[in-house]
Amino acid sequence: MPLKSLTINGFKSFADKTTIEFTSGITGIVGPNGSGKSNITEAIRWVMGEQSAKSLRGAHMPDIIFAGSALRSALNRAEVTLTFDNSDQTLKTEQKAVEITRRLYRDGSSEFLFNHHHCRLRDITDLFVDSGLGKEAFAIISQGRVEQVFNSKPEDRRTIIEEAAGVFKYKQQKKQAENELATTNENLNRIADIVSELAGRVEPLRKQASLAKDYQQQKAKFDGLNQQILALELADLEEQQQVKLKRQAELTAISAKIDEQTNQVSEQLTQKRDQSEALNQEAEMTQAELMTQTRQQETLNGQISLSKERENYHQLNSQSIEKQLAEHQTALAAEQEKLAARKIALDQATEQENELLDQLNQLQASQGEDEEDLAKRINDLRADYIEQLQAQTTNRNEIVFAEDNLKKLAQQLERAQADLTAVQAKVQAKQKLVVQANAEMTAAKAAETSQQTVLTELDQQLHAVQEQVTTKQQAWYQKLEQFQQLKARYQSLKEVTEDHSGFYQGVRAVLSPKNKIDGLIGAVADLLHVPTQLQFAIEQVLGSQLQQVVCEDTASAEKAIDFLKQQRLGRATFLPLTTIRAYHVDSCVLQTAQQATGFVGVASALIKYDTKLKNVVEHLLGNILVVEHLPEATQLAKAIHYQTRIVTLDGDILTPGGAMTGGKTKQQRSSLLNRQQELSNLQSQLKQQQTLLNDLQAEIKTAKTQSATLSGQRVKQAAALAEMTQQNAGLTQTFNQEQQELTRLERQTKVAELTAARIESEQKEMQQQVTAKIDQKAGLATKISTIKADIDATQARLQNFTAQKEVLAGQINDLKTKLAVAQNSLTSQTTQYRDQQQVVRKLKLEQTKLEQSLVALNDDQQKTQIDVEAVQQQLTTLTSSLAKLQQQLESLKTQRQTVVAAIAELEPQTQRQYELQKQTAKEQEAVAVALNSLKSEMNSRLTTLSEDYQLSFEAAYQNLPEDHRTLDELHTDLHLVRLALRDIGHVNLDAIAEFDEVNERYQFLSKQQNDLITARQELLKTMADMDQEVAQRFSETFNAVNSAFTAIFPKMFGGGQAKLELTNPEQMLTTGIEINAQPPGKKLQNLSLLSGGERALTAITLLFAILKVKPAPFSILDEVEASLDDANVDRYANYLRNYEAHTQFIVITHRKGTMMQVDRLYGVTMQESGVSKIISVSLTDVDQDKFTVTD
């Protein structure tokens, strides 16, 4: 079975899919440390089923997945595949090619595949059993395996020989057999206990079953008679019920008629109240509309007044602006005339300058000589002198112009301040009037709001009271209906209780009030006070004993029995207080019960009763234990050996002797125990309902009185509110007019303030300009004086020039002087012309602003102007509408008074109808009580038929014989059968089925017990045979391996001796193995005393010995010769050749001697950090000077 290939993908450092092909012979794997060589060995072990992450050099199994590198991200899956050639059928499968794959995902999930089909880990391990490649096989020696083998206990080393001996499958079979044996022994013990228990139950159950059959015969006869009695009684009760139903139908018709009349009256009353509410709402809406239109009238009057004020305001402003505009136009015309004159003077000065420049140019052309530096300096100084003179003239003109403007601005400011003072005085006076009008209007509105709030509150109170009356009346009717139903239930239950309905005939007869037998205290059910949670349990455990009668003494009991005999009214059981004997639970039993889980207590201690009834209660319940649930009751019954009767809260009963009674019916029968408690509860509820009805009646009366009072208050409040609204309308109109006038005056004040502020700003700006010009004037005078002095000094230095030059220069200088004067004049004229242009532009700009203000004022007047005629027409319409609303309000008041009177007439009629309803309901209640009593009796009998016999009344009536006997005769026969049943006593009806079941189970389990005993004997024999086979195989293999080990050791070491020894030869199944070796020149000693190289070579020798005895398909040696010297390496490598014909070797090595012996060499490199790569070299062709390198 050669290994053909290994495919690794994502396992540890093999990030890429890598396939290694194996051939026969020796395959070597080499590479530097850390390149991933040992990962190949671990990959093979992992795919063959290795489960220990630690043995794979990891903390957890997902650690074997490629974790990533500097250039690669981590993978999420590791996969390894081994491919075998199984032509020799070494592996236990018929397939010739075997491929095993194992995958592991990052989340820990894994899977195995056998030839591409999913399989289990166990399938993989079973595949390699006895093939020499098992988990403990010595054929795969990884790093550390040598130390692990030789450092382990002798008993652990035996697995090496066991794997070679092929006994692993026998050990697995034995382990499985031991598990089956343990299971068999456990089953035998359980069956023995059950059979022992069943054997003690079979005979007692046989007797109980016979007695139960007799009881069933008598019970069938009893049931037949009881069914006839119940059918006849139901027929009689049905006739009585029909009579009552007829009367109930008549009363229902009468009640319906009264209800109809009551509803009509109530509907009329409701309609009138709704009509009254509607009139109130309409009156409120009319009043609100009246107030709204009054405010609209005030608003329109205010608009007319405001329009007039705005018109006056616009007229005054328009006149003011037009006046200013005329003044500006006059000033502009004058300034434009000045501008024209300045233009003429400017043109003349320009013409003169041009003539002088021409003359100067002619003289300078005839001079023929260049001026020297002094002359040039004089000219420059004179030019500066003339420029400063021009600046001085311009400065003087600007100062004069600015002072004129200051005078004009002062006059304008004086007029603006006077206007502002006058307007401010008017505003202060008007503000006082507005404040006074506002105070009056605010006070009036506050009073009106307060009045409106009071009216709204009255409406809300009136509406709430009316709704309260309606709600309480409805609640009263509902409570009345509940009261009648409770009363009917109470009367019915009271009659049932007094008549002892549901009790036996004899019990009802002796306890009937009309018979009055002295000394009788009452039925047991009437005398016990049982908590609710215990009622069902007590009722089930006592059963018919609840109907037993408690009496003072035996004399009263005898008297009652004589009465029943004389009147032939049935039978009853009596409990005389003087003779009744109490029962108690045994103290040991009680102590055991108190320690049991779910124990509630002794029944007699859990209920309440009169102290004089103590003996009776303890007689009935003193020896009964109460437990919560059935499983706990079963455990307690076993613990006390079924000595005492036990009942659970669910009514399940366990009797002495082991019988169990329990179950549940579909319909719940009425309880005899809770009648008195229910009667008391109903009586308490009736008192509460009566109190509630009385309280509601008083509340309804109070609410009606309150409603009438609130209605009167509302009428007065509405009238006062209307008067106050009219007063507020006049005050609001006055306030609006004063407010509009104040707004107009405030606008005038704002305009005047803005005008004064503008003039002050211009005045301030002009004053700053004058100051600056004056400062400039002083500076110019200083500068002119300085320049003139420089000119005089420079001229003094030019006096030595020739006369001609002096004459010519004089002429030139004269022309230049004239030219300078002309240029100065031209500059002055230019400056004055520009100043005049600035004045004209400023006047034009102010004129444009005034014109725009006039246009804006006219536009504003058009926007704010209203159609006075249209507003007047609206006022006329509103006045007419207000008059109509006032008339409509008066009409609504009259209608409401009429409706209130109608309501006062309807309310007494409604009250009379309610009284008729009460009387009819009372009679209906009496009929309902009678019907409930009849229904209760019928339901009691129907329940008995349904629960006890699963019959309907119709079926029971049809089953009556045609010649059936009378009720009295049937009661007599039923009594006789009851006596017979009583003589039989208590029986366990389940004993018949229980006996059949227990007997059948006893027979079956006895047979099963015999079968299990036979199976156990067979298992023991099989285990003994397997132990013998294992011991024989182990002994034979050990001896063969020991012989081979002894023979090979001297060859591997070049001398010496070694052997394997058993630690306990007498116990071949458990003995350990010691390895003793004596290298050449040393004494025979244990492996622990050898050097590392000697131990490694000894382990290799042991491997060769095992391979000689049982060759393995392949063997993996991971650096096992690392600690050997070169000589031993050569010896080890050469010796591998002795086994290559039967065993395929995969050698991971660093040693040259080993590499030289391999047939194919794989190199593991890590060209990329953290990622292993495979390079293969075929050495079989080296002799032919060629080889193949495969990446």
Protein Blocks (a to p, Z undefined) as FASTA:
>chain_A
ZZfbdcdehiajlmbacdddddehjdddeddehilpmmmmmmmmmmnopabfklnopabf
klmpcgbifkbccdfbdcddddddfklomagcfbfbdcddddddfkopacddeehiacdf
klmmmmmgonlpafklckbccehklmmmmmmcfklmmmmmmmmnopmmmmmmmmmmmmmm
mmmmmmmmmmmmmmmmmmmmmmmmmmmmmmmmmmmmmmmmmmmmmmmmmmmmmmmmmmmm
mmmmmmmmmmmmmmmmmmmmmmmmmmmmmmmmmmmmmmmmmmmmmmmmmmmmmmmmmmmm
mmmmmmmmmmmmmmmmmmmmmmmmmmmmmmmmmmmmmmmmmmmmmmmmmmmmmmmmmmmm
mmmmmnopacdfklmmmmmmmmmmmmmmmmmmmmmmmmmmmmmmmmmmmmmmmmmmmmmm
mmmmmmmmmmmmmmmmmmmmmmmmmmmmmmmmmmmmmmmmmmmmmmmmmmmmmmmmmmmm
mmmmmmmmmmmmmmmmmnogoiafklmmmmpmklopghiabdfklmpccdfklmmmmmmm
nmmmmmpccdfblmlmmmmmmmmmmnonaccddddfklpccddddfklmmmmmmpghiab
dfklmpccdfklmmmmmmmmmmcccdfblmlmmmmmmmnoomaccddfkopacdehiiac
edddfbdcddfklmmmmmmmmmmmmmmmmmmmmmmmmmmmmmmmmmmmmmmmmmmmmmmm
mmmmmmmmmmmmmmmmmmmmmmmmmmmmmmmmmmmmmmmmmmmmmmmmmmmmmmmmmmmm
mmmmmmmmmmmmmmmmmmmpcfklmmmmmmmmmmmmmmmmmmmmmmmmmmmmmmmmmmmm
mmmmmmmmmmmmmmmmmmmmmmmpccfklmmmmmmmmmmmmmmmmmmmmmmmmmmmmmmm
mmmmmmmmmmmmmmmmmmmmmmmmmmmmmmmmmmmmmmmmmmmmmmmnopafklmmmmpc
fkbccfklmmmmmmmmmmmmmmnopadfklmmmmmmmmmmmmmmmmmmmmmmmmmmmmmm
mmmmmmmmmmmmmmmmmmmmmmmmmmmmmmmnopajdddddfblmlmmlpccddddddeh
iacddfklpcfklmmmmmmmmmmmmmmmmccfbdcdehklmmpcfklmmmmmmmmmmmmm
mpccddddfbfklmmmpmbdcddddfbghiacdddddfklmmnopacddZZ
